[in-house]
Amino acid sequence: GGRPWAPLFLDALAAPGASGTLERRLPGLEESVRAKTGTISGVSNLAGVVEAPGGRIAFAILISQLREGSSGAQGFQDDFVRLLSRK
């Protein structure tokens, strides 16, 4: 039973506050979120897992047709993850 690969997978994802793509994102969720960002022209993505009161939740948020950079999209993504975590 179980998923023996899960710890390895989670360790491969970025953590908020750590050096890298989530360094300045999701403060306060350093122990609760592991995620991967992705950005190309006009598109911003955040996918990962969040530890919530009811258990672990997987999420993927893709926002396309951005006109003024990805900062607004990142704010929405971060708010969504905070809502999932209830923190």
C-alpha positions as CSV (number, residue, x, y, z in Angstrom):
1,G,0.0,0.0,0.0
2,G,0.8,3.6,-0.1
3,R,2.9,5.6,-2.5
4,P,6.6,5.0,-1.8
5,W,7.6,7.6,-4.5
6,A,5.5,10.4,-2.8
7,P,8.3,11.8,-0.6
8,L,10.7,12.0,-3.6
9,F,8.1,13.7,-5.7
10,L,7.3,16.3,-3.0
11,D,11.0,17.0,-2.4
12,A,11.4,17.8,-6.1
13,L,8.9,20.6,-5.8
14,A,9.7,24.2,-4.7
15,A,8.8,25.4,-1.2
16,P,7.6,28.9,-0.4
17,G,10.4,31.1,1.1
18,A,13.2,28.8,-0.2
19,S,15.6,29.9,-2.9
20,G,13.9,29.6,-6.3
21,T,10.6,30.3,-8.0
22,L,8.6,30.5,-4.8
23,E,11.1,32.5,-2.8
24,R,8.9,35.6,-2.5
25,R,5.5,33.8,-2.7
26,L,3.1,32.3,-0.2
27,P,4.8,33.5,3.1
28,G,3.5,31.6,6.0
29,L,2.9,28.4,4.0
30,E,6.5,27.2,4.0
31,E,5.5,23.9,5.7
32,S,2.2,23.4,3.9
33,V,2.9,23.9,0.2
34,R,5.1,22.3,-2.5
35,A,4.6,23.5,-6.0
36,K,6.0,24.1,-9.5
37,T,5.7,27.4,-11.4
38,G,5.6,27.8,-15.2
39,T,5.5,30.9,-17.3
40,I,5.6,31.5,-21.0
41,S,4.4,34.5,-23.0
42,G,0.9,35.2,-21.9
43,V,0.5,32.2,-19.6
44,S,1.2,31.6,-15.9
45,N,0.9,28.2,-14.1
46,L,1.2,27.0,-10.6
47,A,0.7,23.3,-9.7
48,G,1.4,21.3,-6.6
49,V,0.0,20.1,-3.3
50,V,-1.1,21.9,-0.2
51,E,-1.6,20.4,3.3
52,A,-5.2,21.4,4.3
53,P,-7.1,20.6,7.5
54,G,-8.9,17.7,5.7
55,G,-5.7,16.3,4.1
56,R,-3.5,16.9,1.1
57,I,-5.0,18.6,-1.9
58,A,-3.5,18.6,-5.4
59,F,-4.0,21.7,-7.5
60,A,-3.2,23.1,-10.9
61,I,-4.0,26.7,-11.9
62,L,-3.4,27.8,-15.4
63,I,-4.1,31.4,-16.4
64,S,-3.8,32.4,-20.0
65,Q,-4.2,35.5,-22.2
66,L,-2.2,37.7,-19.7
67,R,-1.7,41.2,-21.1
68,E,0.3,43.0,-18.4
69,G,2.8,40.4,-17.1
70,S,2.2,37.6,-14.6
71,S,2.0,39.5,-11.3
72,G,-1.8,39.7,-11.2
73,A,-2.0,36.0,-12.1
74,Q,0.5,35.1,-9.4
75,G,-1.5,37.0,-6.8
76,F,-4.7,35.1,-7.9
77,Q,-2.8,31.8,-7.7
78,D,-1.4,32.5,-4.3
79,D,-4.8,33.6,-3.0
80,F,-6.4,30.4,-4.3
81,V,-3.7,28.2,-2.6
82,R,-4.2,30.1,0.7
83,L,-8.0,29.5,0.4
84,L,-7.3,25.8,-0.1
85,S,-5.0,25.7,2.9
86,R,-7.4,27.8,5.0
87,K,-4.4,29.8,6.3
